[in-house]
Amino acid sequence: MSLAIVRSRAPLGLDAPPVTVEVHLGPGLPGLAIVGLPEAAVRESKDRVRSALINSGFDFPQRHITINLAPADLPKEGGRFDLPIALGILAASDLIPRAALEGREFLGELALSGELRPVTGVLSASLAATAAGRAVFVPAANATEAARPLAAEVYAGDHLLAVYAHLGGQQALPRVASGLATAATTAPPGPDLADVRGQHQARRALEIAAAGGHSLLFLGPPGTGKTLLAARLPGLLPPLDDQAALEVAAIRSLLGLRDDPCLQPPFRAPHHTASAVALVGGGNPPRPGEITLAHQGVLFLDELPEFDRRVLEVLREPLESGHVQLSRATRQVRYPARFQLVGAMNPCPCGYLGDGSARCHCSPDQVARYRARLSGPLLDRIDLHVEVPALPAEVLHRGRPGEATAVVRQRVLAARAVQLRRQGCINQDLTPGQVGDVAALAHDEALLLEQAMRRLRLSARAYHRVLRMARTIADLDESASVAAAHLQEALTYRVLDRLPA
């Protein structure tokens, strides 16, 4: 029987649905046809496969070759099907035992010489193959990322002939050692919070944001340390657990970023000229954007009002849901986007409003228009609005260094441990119903919050965000209940609710 079946995987967001590569050698004029909704790169594989087989010393069958990529309604893209197609042709020609293909999956692009080139999305495919109980064969350049799932059975080769020899029993490929710990690297020391002089309120806000997973906006003149503070937030966060590290690595694998990831949360800082597609993802096929690359980490948007308003508005839904849904005519892809948003902005167009000098000549209308670039619904989703004032020279020159990152991080980790024991998640992820339970207020504290809501005209969303912040502050203070002092401090971080437009 001139029919061979080879297993592979297609990319579909972070998923890797199975693809069955069926190869049939039949009568008729010599030729090769690929069916099953192949895109351009897949259709071109017939020329790569032909040259790779010939240059590897095989005779290309002079028969009509039909290749079916099933299921037929799933779009197929990329060069990852080159290796399974070539192996299918060899098996259909009785050069490889068909039994050797069972229980195994194959991914890889072929060079014309037969060498195996790396492909994207290998980690997702390896996770799916491991869950299905199959071994996976990948190019040598993809070996490390493919072996990250525990219990993964991975074999890597650098040439078609190496895979052929393994399947034929001539020379076995060594199994790649599996396990995330073997692939993860220790992150180099990041920037230290001790470098920041003064700015005690901003440092405190950064600690609260890290402890509860809250979003944060710094407001102040140029050069006051807003970017300096934001860059130090990842160092305060706990290291990623195995599941989160695999998610981050799978996202990077999908984009072809094969460098060894560390267990530290990612930090992304796109330029303010970034488009909506660059920020949330898009294209055809849909690719992840910056918010997905910041998954389990920090997204820092410097010069926040300089972003196009329509670009910023696309952040509203992911900030609430923790994912982004990209819909196209032929497919829908869902990417994770659970990140901490940190923004920085100037108080006015020139940047020097309120810095104690006479440099600012912005009119009230100009200031109002500048701040109006950030919509109310977006600001409502940012928990902490913190002023970062200009510092006098003596503070910068003779001021004591602040607490180091390692010291503050211990308090952050202790507060997060309390939250996980109490409710199974950090405070930012509490639902409105859960907030009422874990941040229950006594009579006086409830009256205080009601008065603040009326005076600041807070929305119901802001009400719950203030409660979450107050709960985080109480956790940092090792308090079992939310006291008036915790509420008052949380309300001080709503600067833009208090400033006149």
Solvent accessible surface area in square Angstrom, and as a share of the most:
residue,aa,sasa,rsa
1,M,177,0.79
2,S,27,0.17
3,L,56,0.28
4,A,1,0.01
5,I,81,0.41
6,V,0,0.00
7,R,92,0.34
8,S,1,0.00
9,R,16,0.06
10,A,0,0.00
11,P,17,0.11
12,L,47,0.23
13,G,8,0.08
14,L,42,0.21
15,D,97,0.50
16,A,10,0.08
17,P,32,0.20
18,P,77,0.48
19,V,0,0.00
20,T,26,0.15
21,V,0,0.00
22,E,56,0.25
23,V,0,0.00
24,H,82,0.37
25,L,4,0.02
26,G,4,0.04
27,P,125,0.78
28,G,55,0.53
29,L,156,0.77
30,P,80,0.50
31,G,23,0.22
32,L,18,0.09
33,A,38,0.30
34,I,24,0.12
35,V,71,0.41
36,G,8,0.08
37,L,94,0.47
38,P,22,0.14
39,E,58,0.26
40,A,53,0.41
41,A,38,0.29
42,V,1,0.00
43,R,126,0.46
44,E,93,0.42
45,S,1,0.01
46,K,78,0.33
47,D,83,0.43
48,R,40,0.15
49,V,0,0.00
50,R,86,0.31
51,S,33,0.21
52,A,0,0.00
53,L,1,0.01
54,I,92,0.47
55,N,94,0.48
56,S,13,0.08
57,G,69,0.67
58,F,25,0.10
59,D,132,0.69
60,F,17,0.07
61,P,21,0.13
62,Q,131,0.58
63,R,97,0.36
64,H,69,0.31
65,I,0,0.00
66,T,47,0.27
67,I,0,0.00
68,N,42,0.21
69,L,0,0.00
70,A,26,0.20
71,P,64,0.40
72,A,68,0.52
73,D,118,0.61
74,L,21,0.11
75,P,15,0.09
76,K,0,0.00
77,E,15,0.07
78,G,31,0.30
79,G,11,0.10
80,R,7,0.03
81,F,1,0.00
82,D,1,0.00
83,L,0,0.00
84,P,0,0.00
85,I,0,0.00
86,A,0,0.00
87,L,0,0.00
88,G,0,0.00
89,I,1,0.01
90,L,3,0.02
91,A,0,0.00
92,A,3,0.03
93,S,37,0.24
94,D,107,0.56
95,L,78,0.39
96,I,3,0.02
97,P,73,0.46
98,R,78,0.28
99,A,75,0.58
100,A,17,0.14
101,L,4,0.02
102,E,134,0.60
103,G,44,0.43
104,R,61,0.22
105,E,2,0.01
106,F,0,0.00
107,L,0,0.00
108,G,0,0.00
109,E,43,0.19
110,L,0,0.00
111,A,6,0.05
112,L,103,0.51
113,S,54,0.35
114,G,0,0.00
115,E,95,0.43
116,L,16,0.08
117,R,124,0.45
118,P,44,0.27
119,V,13,0.08
120,T,56,0.33
121,G,3,0.03
122,V,0,0.00
123,L,0,0.00
124,S,8,0.05
125,A,0,0.00
126,S,0,0.00
127,L,62,0.31
128,A,25,0.19
129,A,0,0.00
130,T,36,0.21
131,A,93,0.72
132,A,53,0.41
133,G,69,0.67
134,R,67,0.24
135,A,5,0.04
136,V,3,0.01
137,F,1,0.01
138,V,2,0.01
139,P,0,0.00
140,A,51,0.39
141,A,61,0.47
142,N,0,0.00
143,A,15,0.12
144,T,63,0.37
145,E,5,0.02
146,A,0,0.00
147,A,4,0.03
148,R,6,0.02
149,P,4,0.03
150,L,125,0.62
151,A,80,0.62
152,A,0,0.00
153,E,62,0.28
154,V,0,0.00
155,Y,28,0.11
156,A,17,0.14
157,G,4,0.04
158,D,93,0.48
159,H,43,0.19
160,L,0,0.00
161,L,74,0.37
162,A,28,0.21
163,V,1,0.00
164,Y,46,0.18
165,A,20,0.16
166,H,24,0.11
167,L,8,0.04
168,G,27,0.26
169,G,65,0.63
170,Q,122,0.54
171,Q,134,0.60
172,A,78,0.61
173,L,24,0.12
174,P,106,0.67
175,R,130,0.47
176,V,35,0.20
177,A,76,0.59
178,S,36,0.23
179,G,4,0.04
180,L,9,0.05
181,A,93,0.72
182,T,98,0.57
183,A,5,0.04
184,A,23,0.18
185,T,65,0.38
186,T,131,0.76
187,A,27,0.21
188,P,110,0.69
189,P,136,0.85
190,G,53,0.51
191,P,65,0.41
192,D,52,0.27
193,L,1,0.01
194,A,25,0.19
195,D,81,0.42
196,V,3,0.02
197,R,74,0.27
198,G,12,0.11
199,Q,11,0.05
200,H,145,0.65
201,Q,82,0.37
202,A,1,0.01
203,R,24,0.09
204,R,64,0.23
205,A,0,0.00
206,L,0,0.00
207,E,9,0.04
208,I,0,0.00
209,A,0,0.00
210,A,0,0.00
211,A,0,0.00
212,G,0,0.00
213,G,7,0.07
214,H,0,0.00
215,S,6,0.04
216,L,0,0.00
217,L,0,0.00
218,F,0,0.00
219,L,5,0.03
220,G,4,0.03
221,P,10,0.06
222,P,60,0.38
223,G,85,0.81
224,T,14,0.08
225,G,17,0.16
226,K,17,0.07
227,T,68,0.40
228,L,76,0.38
229,L,0,0.00
230,A,0,0.00
231,A,32,0.25
232,R,18,0.07
233,L,0,0.00
234,P,17,0.11
235,G,28,0.26
236,L,0,0.00
237,L,9,0.04
238,P,34,0.22
239,P,66,0.42
240,L,19,0.09
241,D,93,0.48
242,D,83,0.43
243,Q,117,0.52
244,A,10,0.08
245,A,6,0.04
246,L,25,0.12
247,E,48,0.21
248,V,13,0.07
249,A,2,0.02
250,A,6,0.04
251,I,2,0.01
252,R,55,0.20
253,S,2,0.01
254,L,6,0.03
255,L,58,0.29
256,G,20,0.20
257,L,69,0.35
258,R,90,0.33
259,D,81,0.42
260,D,69,0.36
261,P,17,0.11
262,C,41,0.24
263,L,59,0.29
264,Q,60,0.27
265,P,9,0.06
266,P,24,0.15
267,F,72,0.30
268,R,68,0.25
269,A,61,0.47
270,P,19,0.12
271,H,115,0.51
272,H,60,0.27
273,T,104,0.60
274,A,20,0.15
275,S,59,0.38
276,A,32,0.25
277,V,86,0.49
278,A,47,0.36
279,L,0,0.00
280,V,17,0.10
281,G,4,0.04
282,G,4,0.04
283,G,37,0.36
284,N,120,0.61
285,P,29,0.18
286,P,4,0.03
287,R,93,0.34
288,P,12,0.07
289,G,5,0.05
290,E,28,0.13
291,I,0,0.00
292,T,0,0.00
293,L,22,0.11
294,A,0,0.00
295,H,8,0.04
296,Q,57,0.26
297,G,4,0.04
298,V,0,0.00
299,L,0,0.00
300,F,6,0.03
301,L,0,0.00
302,D,49,0.25
303,E,59,0.27
304,L,1,0.01
305,P,2,0.01
306,E,76,0.34
307,F,5,0.02
308,D,62,0.32
309,R,115,0.42
310,R,187,0.68
311,V,10,0.06
312,L,1,0.00
313,E,37,0.17
314,V,48,0.27
315,L,0,0.00
316,R,71,0.26
317,E,114,0.51
318,P,6,0.03
319,L,30,0.15
320,E,86,0.39
321,S,47,0.30
322,G,9,0.09
323,H,48,0.22
324,V,15,0.08
325,Q,89,0.39
326,L,13,0.07
327,S,57,0.37
328,R,83,0.30
329,A,114,0.88
330,T,98,0.57
331,R,26,0.10
332,Q,118,0.52
333,V,6,0.03
334,R,144,0.53
335,Y,2,0.01
336,P,29,0.18
337,A,1,0.00
338,R,115,0.42
339,F,23,0.10
340,Q,14,0.06
341,L,2,0.01
342,V,0,0.00
343,G,0,0.00
344,A,0,0.00
345,M,2,0.01
346,N,21,0.11
347,P,10,0.07
348,C,0,0.00
349,P,65,0.41
350,C,53,0.32
351,G,0,0.00
352,Y,60,0.23
353,L,66,0.33
354,G,76,0.73
355,D,26,0.13
356,G,81,0.78
357,S,57,0.37
358,A,89,0.69
359,R,140,0.51
360,C,28,0.17
361,H,161,0.72
362,C,27,0.16
363,S,46,0.30
364,P,109,0.69
365,D,96,0.50
366,Q,77,0.34
367,V,12,0.07
368,A,34,0.26
369,R,152,0.56
370,Y,5,0.02
371,R,40,0.15
372,A,56,0.43
373,R,99,0.36
374,L,7,0.04
375,S,5,0.03
376,G,50,0.48
377,P,55,0.35
378,L,2,0.01
379,L,32,0.16
380,D,24,0.12
381,R,25,0.09
382,I,1,0.00
383,D,0,0.00
384,L,0,0.00
385,H,1,0.00
386,V,0,0.00
387,E,80,0.36
388,V,1,0.00
389,P,73,0.46
390,A,47,0.37
391,L,48,0.24
392,P,66,0.42
393,A,75,0.58
394,E,89,0.40
395,V,43,0.24
396,L,103,0.51
397,H,143,0.64
398,R,177,0.64
399,G,20,0.19
400,R,218,0.80
401,P,83,0.52
402,G,26,0.25
403,E,79,0.35
404,A,33,0.26
405,T,17,0.10
406,A,67,0.52
407,V,74,0.42
408,V,3,0.02
409,R,52,0.19
410,Q,111,0.50
411,R,87,0.32
412,V,0,0.00
413,L,50,0.25
414,A,57,0.44
415,A,2,0.01
416,R,33,0.12
417,A,41,0.31
418,V,50,0.29
419,Q,0,0.00
420,L,94,0.47
421,R,182,0.67
422,R,85,0.31
423,Q,33,0.15
424,G,59,0.57
425,C,28,0.17
426,I,30,0.15
427,N,0,0.00
428,Q,38,0.17
429,D,55,0.29
430,L,4,0.02
431,T,71,0.42
432,P,77,0.48
433,G,55,0.53
434,Q,69,0.31
435,V,0,0.00
436,G,43,0.41
437,D,114,0.59
438,V,27,0.16
439,A,2,0.02
440,A,66,0.51
441,L,44,0.22
442,A,66,0.51
443,H,136,0.61
444,D,102,0.53
445,E,26,0.12
446,A,32,0.25
447,L,76,0.38
448,L,40,0.20
449,L,1,0.01
450,E,78,0.35
451,Q,86,0.38
452,A,0,0.00
453,M,49,0.22
454,R,167,0.61
455,R,162,0.59
456,L,26,0.13
457,R,207,0.76
458,L,16,0.08
459,S,46,0.30
460,A,71,0.55
461,R,82,0.30
462,A,0,0.00
463,Y,63,0.24
464,H,43,0.19
465,R,8,0.03
466,V,0,0.00
467,L,8,0.04
468,R,23,0.08
469,M,0,0.00
470,A,0,0.00
471,R,4,0.02
472,T,0,0.00
473,I,0,0.00
474,A,0,0.00
475,D,5,0.03
476,L,22,0.11
477,D,76,0.40
478,E,156,0.70
479,S,33,0.21
480,A,104,0.81
481,S,69,0.45
482,V,6,0.03
483,A,41,0.31
484,A,35,0.27
485,A,66,0.51
486,H,14,0.06
487,L,0,0.00
488,Q,93,0.41
489,E,42,0.19
490,A,0,0.00
491,L,18,0.09
492,T,56,0.33
493,Y,5,0.02
494,R,2,0.01
495,V,4,0.02
496,L,30,0.15
497,D,50,0.26
498,R,117,0.43
499,L,56,0.28
500,P,107,0.67
501,A,109,0.85
